[in-house]
Amino acid sequence: MIYLAVLAFGVTLGLPIAVIFASRAQGAATSTALEGIARQPESAAKIQTAMIIGLALIESLVIYALLMFFLLLPKLPGVDVKPDTITVKDAIEAAREAPSNDNNASVEMDEQ
């Protein structure tokens, strides 16, 4: 049972955590690269190349987290929901036919 809890925790929170930290890292890398370019405009090409490679590596980690999300999602136990078990109309009819124990609990429902 603890396995399923850890799996559910990892699947549901792993991807958002990866995206949050990756976006912060991309923002920091871009900000630092722009500061470097502003200080030394002659080295802009080298800084830009290094920044793009770094951003690609950061983004690849997010894509890997997304891949792990889709691989682990089917391993979570599913809940079987049968939508045709009871309809709203059946529930309203059952409520009208049920004897009321409380004299003040009469509810009028309009037909649609």
Steps between C-alpha positions, in 0.01 A plus 500: 500500500785738575630431149181638347510806726858578403419437135198731512706766676778474242271501201279787611769727643810398305416679177385830655808514722725431200328771298523757781870447561580482128321828433692666783827359364421618147416846627823519700708375207344749260537786746866421566574464129339837425701662778817351353412624153428846639841511668696361205309545172794364297455153654124488431524213250688271741269584792190451287621161376576382853162629621307319227681172573426543872134576437471194275644279774265646761203448269606141431470428872142629496422283198649203687275578800200514264599164354524350850157646581341328201682173571399487867144628465352166382657321796274687743192306605191617321154554635224332305218746454187372337318804370184307422453379857247766596365797314380830639145419397512169691638675807219760492237229463651300786503811721132566427399140571700470823295555815598815685578465872525875548176693454688822415719342232265518204669619183315580181690425178398632164500276195728614221 
